[in-house]
Structure formats: C-alpha cells, structure tokens
Amino acid sequence: MTHFFKLQVDLDDLTDAMYGFVTDPTPRRNELQVVKELDEINPEIVDVLECMVLDGTEERQDVADYVNAVFGSHGLGPIKAES
C-alpha cells in the first residue's frame, strides 16, 4: 500500500465471510460476495481460501490468522497486481 491510501477492513466480518466460504460444502460458495470482492483486490487471496477448503480447514481461528496476516496491522495488505 502507498502512504496515500489506506484500506479499512472489518477483520471480524471479513473473517466470518471467509470462514463461511471455507466451510460451505456446496459449489455455491464461489458465488459469495466475499469471493467477488476479494477477487477484485487480489485473486491469490481466493486461491488460498480454496486451498483451505481442500485441506479441510474447520477452525475459524485458522481463517482469522490468515485474515490478520494479510489485512491486520502488521500485514502486508492486499497487493493488486495490474495485468
């Protein structure tokens, strides 16, 4: 992130939404709003969530740790790569 812009993230709500994706057993999880928004910021974030699905992640804390690593105060923030 540059020093001109700051991304404000509700970590708890984002964690809940991402956890909902990870624990949704149906293919409809790909249609969730969180997927659409994260895909616009950085599609690799969604790739990690898909890996969590494949790994069988069941603990909300695991998702919370990832959210904090990316969006928390010491995280790197989402890096949008222009194609």
PDB file as gemmi writes it, atoms N, CA and C in Angstrom:
CRYST1    1.000    1.000    1.000  90.00  90.00  90.00 P 1                      
ATOM      1  N   MET A   1       0.837  -1.180   0.000  1.00  0.00           N  
ATOM      2  CA  MET A   1       0.000   0.000   0.000  1.00  0.00           C  
ATOM      3  C   MET A   1       0.881   1.241   0.000  1.00  0.00           C  
ATOM      4  N   THR A   2       0.416   2.238  -0.659  1.00  0.00           N  
ATOM      5  CA  THR A   2       1.132   3.500  -0.646  1.00  0.00           C  
ATOM      6  C   THR A   2       0.735   4.277   0.598  1.00  0.00           C  
ATOM      7  N   HIS A   3       1.424   5.358   0.879  1.00  0.00           N  
ATOM      8  CA  HIS A   3       1.056   6.142   2.044  1.00  0.00           C  
ATOM      9  C   HIS A   3      -0.097   7.092   1.743  1.00  0.00           C  
ATOM     10  N   PHE A   4      -0.572   7.125   0.510  1.00  0.00           N  
ATOM     11  CA  PHE A   4      -1.700   7.974   0.145  1.00  0.00           C  
ATOM     12  C   PHE A   4      -3.057   7.309   0.396  1.00  0.00           C  
ATOM     13  N   PHE A   5      -3.081   5.998   0.432  1.00  0.00           N  
ATOM     14  CA  PHE A   5      -4.336   5.263   0.580  1.00  0.00           C  
ATOM     15  C   PHE A   5      -4.235   4.281   1.735  1.00  0.00           C  
ATOM     16  N   LYS A   6      -5.340   4.127   2.422  1.00  0.00           N  
ATOM     17  CA  LYS A   6      -5.424   3.132   3.488  1.00  0.00           C  
ATOM     18  C   LYS A   6      -6.680   2.312   3.257  1.00  0.00           C  
ATOM     19  N   LEU A   7      -6.553   1.018   3.369  1.00  0.00           N  
ATOM     20  CA  LEU A   7      -7.664   0.112   3.211  1.00  0.00           C  
ATOM     21  C   LEU A   7      -8.216  -0.179   4.599  1.00  0.00           C  
ATOM     22  N   GLN A   8      -9.475   0.140   4.796  1.00  0.00           N  
ATOM     23  CA  GLN A   8     -10.105  -0.125   6.087  1.00  0.00           C  
ATOM     24  C   GLN A   8     -10.858  -1.442   5.984  1.00  0.00           C  
ATOM     25  N   VAL A   9     -10.543  -2.364   6.871  1.00  0.00           N  
ATOM     26  CA  VAL A   9     -11.115  -3.694   6.823  1.00  0.00           C  
ATOM     27  C   VAL A   9     -11.717  -4.028   8.186  1.00  0.00           C  
ATOM     28  N   ASP A  10     -12.951  -4.516   8.177  1.00  0.00           N  
ATOM     29  CA  ASP A  10     -13.561  -5.041   9.395  1.00  0.00           C  
ATOM     30  C   ASP A  10     -13.094  -6.488   9.506  1.00  0.00           C  
ATOM     31  N   LEU A  11     -12.082  -6.709  10.314  1.00  0.00           N  
ATOM     32  CA  LEU A  11     -11.444  -8.025  10.390  1.00  0.00           C  
ATOM     33  C   LEU A  11     -12.404  -9.121  10.824  1.00  0.00           C  
ATOM     34  N   ASP A  12     -13.287  -8.822  11.785  1.00  0.00           N  
ATOM     35  CA  ASP A  12     -14.231  -9.838  12.259  1.00  0.00           C  
ATOM     36  C   ASP A  12     -15.247 -10.211  11.184  1.00  0.00           C  
ATOM     37  N   ASP A  13     -15.820  -9.216  10.516  1.00  0.00           N  
ATOM     38  CA  ASP A  13     -16.795  -9.504   9.465  1.00  0.00           C  
ATOM     39  C   ASP A  13     -16.143 -10.226   8.293  1.00  0.00           C  
ATOM     40  N   LEU A  14     -14.941  -9.796   7.923  1.00  0.00           N  
ATOM     41  CA  LEU A  14     -14.243 -10.459   6.830  1.00  0.00           C  
ATOM     42  C   LEU A  14     -13.896 -11.895   7.211  1.00  0.00           C  
ATOM     43  N   THR A  15     -13.465 -12.100   8.437  1.00  0.00           N  
ATOM     44  CA  THR A  15     -13.166 -13.459   8.899  1.00  0.00           C  
ATOM     45  C   THR A  15     -14.410 -14.326   8.833  1.00  0.00           C  
ATOM     46  N   ASP A  16     -15.545 -13.795   9.292  1.00  0.00           N  
ATOM     47  CA  ASP A  16     -16.800 -14.558   9.239  1.00  0.00           C  
ATOM     48  C   ASP A  16     -17.154 -14.933   7.802  1.00  0.00           C  
ATOM     49  N   ALA A  17     -17.030 -13.972   6.889  1.00  0.00           N  
ATOM     50  CA  ALA A  17     -17.371 -14.224   5.489  1.00  0.00           C  
ATOM     51  C   ALA A  17     -16.425 -15.247   4.860  1.00  0.00           C  
ATOM     52  N   MET A  18     -15.134 -15.107   5.149  1.00  0.00           N  
ATOM     53  CA  MET A  18     -14.163 -16.046   4.596  1.00  0.00           C  
ATOM     54  C   MET A  18     -14.331 -17.435   5.214  1.00  0.00           C  
ATOM     55  N   TYR A  19     -14.649 -17.486   6.502  1.00  0.00           N  
ATOM     56  CA  TYR A  19     -14.903 -18.763   7.161  1.00  0.00           C  
ATOM     57  C   TYR A  19     -16.149 -19.424   6.567  1.00  0.00           C  
ATOM     58  N   GLY A  20     -17.152 -18.604   6.248  1.00  0.00           N  
ATOM     59  CA  GLY A  20     -18.349 -19.125   5.593  1.00  0.00           C  
ATOM     60  C   GLY A  20     -18.008 -19.785   4.267  1.00  0.00           C  
ATOM     61  N   PHE A  21     -17.104 -19.175   3.518  1.00  0.00           N  
ATOM     62  CA  PHE A  21     -16.656 -19.768   2.254  1.00  0.00           C  
ATOM     63  C   PHE A  21     -15.954 -21.097   2.503  1.00  0.00           C  
ATOM     64  N   VAL A  22     -15.032 -21.091   3.437  1.00  0.00           N  
ATOM     65  CA  VAL A  22     -14.206 -22.279   3.697  1.00  0.00           C  
ATOM     66  C   VAL A  22     -15.050 -23.458   4.185  1.00  0.00           C  
ATOM     67  N   THR A  23     -16.106 -23.192   4.915  1.00  0.00           N  
ATOM     68  CA  THR A  23     -16.902 -24.276   5.493  1.00  0.00           C  
ATOM     69  C   THR A  23     -18.166 -24.600   4.698  1.00  0.00           C  
ATOM     70  N   ASP A  24     -18.427 -23.875   3.623  1.00  0.00           N  
ATOM     71  CA  ASP A  24     -19.600 -24.151   2.781  1.00  0.00           C  
ATOM     72  C   ASP A  24     -19.298 -25.367   1.912  1.00  0.00           C  
ATOM     73  N   PRO A  25     -20.065 -26.449   2.066  1.00  0.00           N  
ATOM     74  CA  PRO A  25     -19.764 -27.660   1.307  1.00  0.00           C  
ATOM     75  C   PRO A  25     -20.297 -27.645  -0.132  1.00  0.00           C  
ATOM     76  N   THR A  26     -20.979 -26.583  -0.513  1.00  0.00           N  
ATOM     77  CA  THR A  26     -21.593 -26.553  -1.843  1.00  0.00           C  
ATOM     78  C   THR A  26     -20.781 -25.706  -2.819  1.00  0.00           C  
ATOM     79  N   PRO A  27     -20.920 -25.964  -4.102  1.00  0.00           N  
ATOM     80  CA  PRO A  27     -20.229 -25.143  -5.106  1.00  0.00           C  
ATOM     81  C   PRO A  27     -20.721 -23.693  -5.129  1.00  0.00           C  
ATOM     82  N   ARG A  28     -21.849 -23.423  -4.523  1.00  0.00           N  
ATOM     83  CA  ARG A  28     -22.370 -22.057  -4.492  1.00  0.00           C  
ATOM     84  C   ARG A  28     -21.474 -21.121  -3.702  1.00  0.00           C  
ATOM     85  N   ARG A  29     -20.526 -21.653  -2.950  1.00  0.00           N  
ATOM     86  CA  ARG A  29     -19.616 -20.795  -2.189  1.00  0.00           C  
ATOM     87  C   ARG A  29     -18.861 -19.850  -3.111  1.00  0.00           C  
ATOM     88  N   ASN A  30     -18.656 -20.267  -4.366  1.00  0.00           N  
ATOM     89  CA  ASN A  30     -17.939 -19.429  -5.328  1.00  0.00           C  
ATOM     90  C   ASN A  30     -18.732 -18.202  -5.754  1.00  0.00           C  
ATOM     91  N   GLU A  31     -20.014 -18.157  -5.434  1.00  0.00           N  
ATOM     92  CA  GLU A  31     -20.872 -17.033  -5.784  1.00  0.00           C  
ATOM     93  C   GLU A  31     -21.017 -16.034  -4.632  1.00  0.00           C  
ATOM     94  N   LEU A  32     -20.376 -16.294  -3.503  1.00  0.00           N  
ATOM     95  CA  LEU A  32     -20.494 -15.410  -2.348  1.00  0.00           C  
ATOM     96  C   LEU A  32     -19.881 -14.048  -2.638  1.00  0.00           C  
ATOM     97  N   GLN A  33     -20.460 -13.020  -2.042  1.00  0.00           N  
ATOM     98  CA  GLN A  33     -19.984 -11.652  -2.248  1.00  0.00           C  
ATOM     99  C   GLN A  33     -18.521 -11.495  -1.844  1.00  0.00           C  
ATOM    100  N   VAL A  34     -18.110 -12.177  -0.795  1.00  0.00           N  
ATOM    101  CA  VAL A  34     -16.722 -12.059  -0.340  1.00  0.00           C  
ATOM    102  C   VAL A  34     -15.749 -12.527  -1.418  1.00  0.00           C  
ATOM    103  N   VAL A  35     -16.126 -13.534  -2.169  1.00  0.00           N  
ATOM    104  CA  VAL A  35     -15.264 -14.027  -3.244  1.00  0.00           C  
ATOM    105  C   VAL A  35     -15.131 -12.971  -4.332  1.00  0.00           C  
ATOM    106  N   LYS A  36     -16.239 -12.364  -4.689  1.00  0.00           N  
ATOM    107  CA  LYS A  36     -16.220 -11.331  -5.731  1.00  0.00           C  
ATOM    108  C   LYS A  36     -15.344 -10.159  -5.316  1.00  0.00           C  
ATOM    109  N   GLU A  37     -15.492  -9.718  -4.080  1.00  0.00           N  
ATOM    110  CA  GLU A  37     -14.720  -8.561  -3.616  1.00  0.00           C  
ATOM    111  C   GLU A  37     -13.241  -8.886  -3.467  1.00  0.00           C  
ATOM    112  N   LEU A  38     -12.933 -10.038  -2.902  1.00  0.00           N  
ATOM    113  CA  LEU A  38     -11.526 -10.422  -2.748  1.00  0.00           C  
ATOM    114  C   LEU A  38     -10.868 -10.647  -4.101  1.00  0.00           C  
ATOM    115  N   ASP A  39     -11.629 -11.180  -5.046  1.00  0.00           N  
ATOM    116  CA  ASP A  39     -11.086 -11.425  -6.377  1.00  0.00           C  
ATOM    117  C   ASP A  39     -10.701 -10.122  -7.061  1.00  0.00           C  
ATOM    118  N   GLU A  40     -11.423  -9.052  -6.778  1.00  0.00           N  
ATOM    119  CA  GLU A  40     -11.077  -7.748  -7.347  1.00  0.00           C  
ATOM    120  C   GLU A  40      -9.818  -7.172  -6.714  1.00  0.00           C  
ATOM    121  N   ILE A  41      -9.619  -7.442  -5.432  1.00  0.00           N  
ATOM    122  CA  ILE A  41      -8.450  -6.918  -4.726  1.00  0.00           C  
ATOM    123  C   ILE A  41      -7.207  -7.714  -5.090  1.00  0.00           C  
ATOM    124  N   ASN A  42      -7.311  -9.031  -4.929  1.00  0.00           N  
ATOM    125  CA  ASN A  42      -6.175  -9.903  -5.227  1.00  0.00           C  
ATOM    126  C   ASN A  42      -6.692 -11.338  -5.319  1.00  0.00           C  
ATOM    127  N   PRO A  43      -6.764 -11.902  -6.517  1.00  0.00           N  
ATOM    128  CA  PRO A  43      -7.291 -13.257  -6.688  1.00  0.00           C  
ATOM    129  C   PRO A  43      -6.518 -14.328  -5.912  1.00  0.00           C  
ATOM    130  N   GLU A  44      -5.274 -14.049  -5.569  1.00  0.00           N  
ATOM    131  CA  GLU A  44      -4.497 -15.046  -4.827  1.00  0.00           C  
ATOM    132  C   GLU A  44      -5.064 -15.283  -3.429  1.00  0.00           C  
ATOM    133  N   ILE A  45      -5.768 -14.302  -2.888  1.00  0.00           N  
ATOM    134  CA  ILE A  45      -6.405 -14.489  -1.584  1.00  0.00           C  
ATOM    135  C   ILE A  45      -7.465 -15.583  -1.695  1.00  0.00           C  
ATOM    136  N   VAL A  46      -8.232 -15.557  -2.776  1.00  0.00           N  
ATOM    137  CA  VAL A  46      -9.250 -16.588  -3.006  1.00  0.00           C  
ATOM    138  C   VAL A  46      -8.580 -17.934  -3.238  1.00  0.00           C  
ATOM    139  N   ASP A  47      -7.440 -17.950  -3.916  1.00  0.00           N  
ATOM    140  CA  ASP A  47      -6.703 -19.202  -4.123  1.00  0.00           C  
ATOM    141  C   ASP A  47      -6.337 -19.842  -2.787  1.00  0.00           C  
ATOM    142  N   VAL A  48      -5.914 -19.035  -1.833  1.00  0.00           N  
ATOM    143  CA  VAL A  48      -5.570 -19.568  -0.507  1.00  0.00           C  
ATOM    144  C   VAL A  48      -6.814 -20.132   0.171  1.00  0.00           C  
ATOM    145  N   LEU A  49      -7.939 -19.431   0.043  1.00  0.00           N  
ATOM    146  CA  LEU A  49      -9.182 -19.941   0.628  1.00  0.00           C  
ATOM    147  C   LEU A  49      -9.565 -21.284   0.007  1.00  0.00           C  
ATOM    148  N   GLU A  50      -9.377 -21.409  -1.296  1.00  0.00           N  
ATOM    149  CA  GLU A  50      -9.672 -22.687  -1.954  1.00  0.00           C  
ATOM    150  C   GLU A  50      -8.753 -23.787  -1.447  1.00  0.00           C  
ATOM    151  N   CYS A  51      -7.511 -23.446  -1.159  1.00  0.00           N  
ATOM    152  CA  CYS A  51      -6.593 -24.429  -0.562  1.00  0.00           C  
ATOM    153  C   CYS A  51      -7.064 -24.836   0.826  1.00  0.00           C  
ATOM    154  N   MET A  52      -7.599 -23.877   1.577  1.00  0.00           N  
ATOM    155  CA  MET A  52      -8.135 -24.192   2.901  1.00  0.00           C  
ATOM    156  C   MET A  52      -9.303 -25.166   2.795  1.00  0.00           C  
ATOM    157  N   VAL A  53     -10.125 -24.991   1.762  1.00  0.00           N  
ATOM    158  CA  VAL A  53     -11.233 -25.926   1.528  1.00  0.00           C  
ATOM    159  C   VAL A  53     -10.673 -27.316   1.268  1.00  0.00           C  
ATOM    160  N   LEU A  54      -9.704 -27.400   0.378  1.00  0.00           N  
ATOM    161  CA  LEU A  54      -9.103 -28.696   0.035  1.00  0.00           C  
ATOM    162  C   LEU A  54      -8.412 -29.344   1.229  1.00  0.00           C  
ATOM    163  N   ASP A  55      -7.814 -28.516   2.083  1.00  0.00           N  
ATOM    164  CA  ASP A  55      -7.130 -29.030   3.267  1.00  0.00           C  
ATOM    165  C   ASP A  55      -8.100 -29.445   4.370  1.00  0.00           C  
ATOM    166  N   GLY A  56      -9.364 -29.062   4.219  1.00  0.00           N  
ATOM    167  CA  GLY A  56     -10.359 -29.423   5.228  1.00  0.00           C  
ATOM    168  C   GLY A  56     -10.325 -28.526   6.452  1.00  0.00           C  
ATOM    169  N   THR A  57      -9.948 -27.274   6.277  1.00  0.00           N  
ATOM    170  CA  THR A  57      -9.909 -26.332   7.398  1.00  0.00           C  
ATOM    171  C   THR A  57     -11.293 -26.227   8.030  1.00  0.00           C  
ATOM    172  N   GLU A  58     -11.354 -26.403   9.343  1.00  0.00           N  
ATOM    173  CA  GLU A  58     -12.629 -26.339  10.050  1.00  0.00           C  
ATOM    174  C   GLU A  58     -12.627 -25.307  11.166  1.00  0.00           C  
ATOM    175  N   GLU A  59     -11.476 -24.835  11.548  1.00  0.00           N  
ATOM    176  CA  GLU A  59     -11.368 -23.902  12.665  1.00  0.00           C  
ATOM    177  C   GLU A  59     -11.421 -22.450  12.186  1.00  0.00           C  
ATOM    178  N   ARG A  60     -12.312 -21.678  12.787  1.00  0.00           N  
ATOM    179  CA  ARG A  60     -12.417 -20.259  12.449  1.00  0.00           C  
ATOM    180  C   ARG A  60     -11.100 -19.550  12.734  1.00  0.00           C  
ATOM    181  N   GLN A  61     -10.394 -19.966  13.769  1.00  0.00           N  
ATOM    182  CA  GLN A  61      -9.130 -19.322  14.138  1.00  0.00           C  
ATOM    183  C   GLN A  61      -8.094 -19.422  13.022  1.00  0.00           C  
ATOM    184  N   ASP A  62      -8.110 -20.515  12.277  1.00  0.00           N  
ATOM    185  CA  ASP A  62      -7.176 -20.652  11.154  1.00  0.00           C  
ATOM    186  C   ASP A  62      -7.445 -19.580  10.098  1.00  0.00           C  
ATOM    187  N   VAL A  63      -8.718 -19.332   9.832  1.00  0.00           N  
ATOM    188  CA  VAL A  63      -9.089 -18.290   8.874  1.00  0.00           C  
ATOM    189  C   VAL A  63      -8.746 -16.917   9.454  1.00  0.00           C  
ATOM    190  N   ALA A  64      -9.023 -16.725  10.735  1.00  0.00           N  
ATOM    191  CA  ALA A  64      -8.717 -15.449  11.391  1.00  0.00           C  
ATOM    192  C   ALA A  64      -7.225 -15.154  11.340  1.00  0.00           C  
ATOM    193  N   ASP A  65      -6.402 -16.170  11.524  1.00  0.00           N  
ATOM    194  CA  ASP A  65      -4.952 -15.978  11.450  1.00  0.00           C  
ATOM    195  C   ASP A  65      -4.537 -15.518  10.054  1.00  0.00           C  
ATOM    196  N   TYR A  66      -5.150 -16.085   9.038  1.00  0.00           N  
ATOM    197  CA  TYR A  66      -4.839 -15.675   7.666  1.00  0.00           C  
ATOM    198  C   TYR A  66      -5.307 -14.237   7.413  1.00  0.00           C  
ATOM    199  N   VAL A  67      -6.507 -13.910   7.846  1.00  0.00           N  
ATOM    200  CA  VAL A  67      -7.024 -12.547   7.675  1.00  0.00           C  
ATOM    201  C   VAL A  67      -6.098 -11.548   8.358  1.00  0.00           C  
ATOM    202  N   ASN A  68      -5.671 -11.856   9.559  1.00  0.00           N  
ATOM    203  CA  ASN A  68      -4.770 -10.951  10.276  1.00  0.00           C  
ATOM    204  C   ASN A  68      -3.408 -10.842   9.599  1.00  0.00           C  
ATOM    205  N   ALA A  69      -2.929 -11.932   9.027  1.00  0.00           N  
ATOM    206  CA  ALA A  69      -1.641 -11.894   8.336  1.00  0.00           C  
ATOM    207  C   ALA A  69      -1.696 -10.988   7.102  1.00  0.00           C  
ATOM    208  N   VAL A  70      -2.835 -10.973   6.427  1.00  0.00           N  
ATOM    209  CA  VAL A  70      -2.950 -10.178   5.209  1.00  0.00           C  
ATOM    210  C   VAL A  70      -3.431  -8.764   5.491  1.00  0.00           C  
ATOM    211  N   PHE A  71      -4.471  -8.642   6.321  1.00  0.00           N  
ATOM    212  CA  PHE A  71      -5.134  -7.356   6.498  1.00  0.00           C  
ATOM    213  C   PHE A  71      -4.905  -6.710   7.863  1.00  0.00           C  
ATOM    214  N   GLY A  72      -4.278  -7.429   8.779  1.00  0.00           N  
ATOM    215  CA  GLY A  72      -4.062  -6.901  10.117  1.00  0.00           C  
ATOM    216  C   GLY A  72      -3.044  -5.772  10.136  1.00  0.00           C  
ATOM    217  N   SER A  73      -2.830  -5.221  11.306  1.00  0.00           N  
ATOM    218  CA  SER A  73      -1.951  -4.057  11.430  1.00  0.00           C  
ATOM    219  C   SER A  73      -0.519  -4.343  11.002  1.00  0.00           C  
ATOM    220  N   HIS A  74      -0.084  -5.588  11.077  1.00  0.00           N  
ATOM    221  CA  HIS A  74       1.281  -5.920  10.669  1.00  0.00           C  
ATOM    222  C   HIS A  74       1.315  -6.666   9.341  1.00  0.00           C  
ATOM    223  N   GLY A  75       0.150  -6.802   8.713  1.00  0.00           N  
ATOM    224  CA  GLY A  75       0.083  -7.487   7.436  1.00  0.00           C  
ATOM    225  C   GLY A  75       0.593  -6.610   6.296  1.00  0.00           C  
ATOM    226  N   LEU A  76       0.855  -7.241   5.185  1.00  0.00           N  
ATOM    227  CA  LEU A  76       1.348  -6.523   4.015  1.00  0.00           C  
ATOM    228  C   LEU A  76       0.219  -5.819   3.274  1.00  0.00           C  
ATOM    229  N   GLY A  77      -0.996  -6.226   3.532  1.00  0.00           N  
ATOM    230  CA  GLY A  77      -2.122  -5.655   2.813  1.00  0.00           C  
ATOM    231  C   GLY A  77      -2.286  -6.370   1.483  1.00  0.00           C  
ATOM    232  N   PRO A  78      -3.449  -6.236   0.898  1.00  0.00           N  
ATOM    233  CA  PRO A  78      -3.661  -6.890  -0.376  1.00  0.00           C  
ATOM    234  C   PRO A  78      -2.923  -6.130  -1.473  1.00  0.00           C  
ATOM    235  N   ILE A  79      -2.194  -6.823  -2.261  1.00  0.00           N  
ATOM    236  CA  ILE A  79      -1.436  -6.184  -3.336  1.00  0.00           C  
ATOM    237  C   ILE A  79      -2.148  -6.480  -4.643  1.00  0.00           C  
ATOM    238  N   LYS A  80      -2.668  -5.450  -5.268  1.00  0.00           N  
ATOM    239  CA  LYS A  80      -3.355  -5.640  -6.529  1.00  0.00           C  
ATOM    240  C   LYS A  80      -2.330  -5.521  -7.650  1.00  0.00           C  
ATOM    241  N   ALA A  81      -2.196  -6.586  -8.368  1.00  0.00           N  
ATOM    242  CA  ALA A  81      -1.264  -6.606  -9.495  1.00  0.00           C  
ATOM    243  C   ALA A  81      -2.029  -6.272 -10.763  1.00  0.00           C  
ATOM    244  N   GLU A  82      -1.561  -5.301 -11.472  1.00  0.00           N  
ATOM    245  CA  GLU A  82      -2.193  -4.929 -12.735  1.00  0.00           C  
ATOM    246  C   GLU A  82      -1.670  -5.838 -13.827  1.00  0.00           C  
ATOM    247  N   SER A  83      -2.573  -6.299 -14.657  1.00  0.00           N  
ATOM    248  CA  SER A  83      -2.191  -7.196 -15.765  1.00  0.00           C  
ATOM    249  C   SER A  83      -1.713  -6.408 -16.945  1.00  0.00           C  
TER     250      SER A  83                                                      
END                                                                             
